[in-house]
């Protein structure tokens, strides 16, 4: 029985070390489909997002009217904007 307790403690510490918690970009702001689309395009920061126009982002899966509004509000709060195309 003692061996099982020791083994359980060892396994839990190994799991804790191997589990890497990653903070997802825009977690709590955008729904998962939109965040996955950004991840697919390797967009993982507001700085990288600024390299795209609003129309380009709107073409990604999960970026409808409501999602774009949430994204634009978040970007405005952080004083960044989409790339301007003229």
DRENTOR-599799 format. One record per residue (C-alpha): x, y, z. Coordinates in pm, whole numbers, plus 50000, padded with zeros to 5 digits. Example, Ala and Ser with C-alpha at 12.3 -4.5 7.8 and 13.67 -1.06 7.14 Angstrom:
<sites>
SITE / px / py / pz
SITE / 51230 / 49550 / 50780
SITE / 51367 / 49894 / 50714
</sites>
This chain:
<sites>
SITE / px / py / pz
SITE / 50000 / 50000 / 50000
SITE / 50281 / 50242 / 50084
SITE / 50441 / 50171 / 49746
SITE / 50118 / 50275 / 49574
SITE / 50109 / 50603 / 49765
SITE / 50472 / 50675 / 49678
SITE / 50409 / 50583 / 49313
SITE / 50102 / 50808 / 49298
SITE / 50299 / 51104 / 49436
SITE / 50578 / 51046 / 49184
SITE / 50333 / 51024 / 48895
SITE / 50149 / 51339 / 48996
SITE / 50474 / 51536 / 49011
SITE / 50576 / 51402 / 48668
SITE / 50239 / 51504 / 48523
SITE / 50271 / 51851 / 48675
SITE / 50613 / 51898 / 48517
SITE / 50507 / 51769 / 48176
SITE / 50187 / 51976 / 48164
SITE / 50270 / 52310 / 48007
SITE / 49999 / 52570 / 48052
SITE / 49978 / 52792 / 47744
SITE / 49786 / 53116 / 47753
SITE / 49581 / 53126 / 47435
SITE / 49582 / 53444 / 47230
SITE / 49245 / 53623 / 47261
SITE / 49109 / 53361 / 47504
SITE / 48787 / 53499 / 47653
SITE / 48756 / 53752 / 47371
SITE / 48690 / 53533 / 47067
SITE / 48525 / 53194 / 47026
SITE / 48739 / 52890 / 46956
SITE / 48673 / 52866 / 46577
SITE / 48804 / 53221 / 46525
SITE / 49104 / 53162 / 46752
SITE / 49188 / 52840 / 46564
SITE / 49175 / 53031 / 46234
SITE / 49423 / 53283 / 46368
SITE / 49645 / 53005 / 46502
SITE / 49639 / 52834 / 46161
SITE / 49771 / 53156 / 46007
SITE / 50037 / 53185 / 46283
SITE / 49874 / 53501 / 46421
SITE / 49943 / 53487 / 46794
SITE / 49980 / 53851 / 46892
SITE / 49816 / 54187 / 46832
SITE / 50132 / 54299 / 46651
SITE / 50093 / 54019 / 46396
SITE / 49723 / 54092 / 46365
SITE / 49810 / 54450 / 46264
SITE / 49981 / 54312 / 45952
SITE / 49639 / 54216 / 45815
SITE / 49352 / 54426 / 45685
SITE / 49004 / 54393 / 45831
SITE / 48884 / 54241 / 45503
SITE / 49159 / 53976 / 45514
SITE / 49065 / 53871 / 45868
SITE / 48695 / 53872 / 45783
SITE / 48766 / 53597 / 45526
SITE / 48886 / 53356 / 45798
SITE / 48650 / 53094 / 45937
SITE / 48467 / 53213 / 46248
SITE / 48490 / 53585 / 46176
SITE / 48137 / 53712 / 46136
SITE / 47993 / 54049 / 46232
SITE / 47989 / 53989 / 46611
SITE / 48337 / 53839 / 46624
SITE / 48483 / 54125 / 46423
SITE / 48316 / 54377 / 46653
SITE / 48465 / 54206 / 46959
SITE / 48806 / 54193 / 46794
SITE / 48799 / 54559 / 46689
SITE / 48695 / 54665 / 47040
SITE / 48979 / 54463 / 47191
SITE / 49228 / 54610 / 46945
SITE / 49102 / 54962 / 47017
SITE / 49150 / 54905 / 47392
SITE / 49510 / 54811 / 47320
SITE / 49557 / 55102 / 47077
SITE / 49627 / 54891 / 46769
SITE / 49445 / 54871 / 46438
SITE / 49425 / 54670 / 46119
SITE / 49652 / 54745 / 45827
SITE / 49511 / 55017 / 45602
SITE / 49483 / 54937 / 45233
SITE / 49466 / 55229 / 44995
</sites>
